[in-house]
Amino acid sequence: MTQTTQHTSPSIAFLGAHQPLPLMADLAVRAAVMVTKWRIRRHSRRALMQLEDHLLRDIGVTPREARQQSNLWFWQP
């Protein structure tokens, strides 16, 4: 059995435990989160397109739905 551990950066924990961030820092954090979401979407959609039909059925996705999802741009939810 594989155990996954979520690591929280001490910097992120520090941010959550104190006063609100200054405007520029808040914008920088929001931008980093947005870019990270975009990267994850892009990676997930590419991986989805690589799955064979029987694997798509296992996760409850039709080939058509997989194609539609993978054709979305990374910024589209």
N, C-alpha and C positions, 0 to 999 in steps of 0.2 A: 504494500500500500504506500502510495506517495502522499506526503504531507506537504501542503503549500503554506508558506508563511508570508503574511503581508508585512512588508517593512514600511514603517512610517519614518520619514526623514525627521530628525530632531528639529530641523528648521521649520518644517511644516507644522509640527506639534507646537513649536514656539509661536507661530503665527496665529494658531487657533486659540491660544491661551491668553492673549493680551489685547490691548486696545485695537480699534480698527486701523487698518493700514493707511498710510498717506496715499493720496490720489494716484501718483505715478506708480507706486508699488502695487496698489490694487489693480491698476490697468495691466501691469506686467504679469501679475499672477493670473488674471483673467485670460490674457493672451496665451500664456503657456498652457492653461487648461484647454482652451479652444483648439490650439494646434495639436495637443495630445489626443483629443477626441477625434480630430480629423485623421490623424495618423492611424489610430485604432480602427476607424471606419474603413479606411482605404485598405488596410491589411486584411480585415475581416471579410470584406467584399471580394477581394482577390482570392482568398482562401475558399470562400463559398463557391466561386465559379469552378474551382478545381475538384470539387466533390463529385463523385459518381452518383447516378440516379438512386441506387439502393441506399447510399449514405444520406442523401437528401431525404428520402422517405423515413429513415430512422429518426431524423430530427424534425419531421413533420413539415417539410418544405417541398413544394413541387419544383421541377426543373424550371418551369415558367417563372415562379416566384423568385427563384435564385437568380435567374437572368435579369429580372426586373430590378432586384436589389443591387446586383453587381453593375448595372448600367447607371446607377445614380452617381452623381458627383460626390466627392468626399465631404463636402460641406452640407449636403442634403441629408436630413435625418431619416 
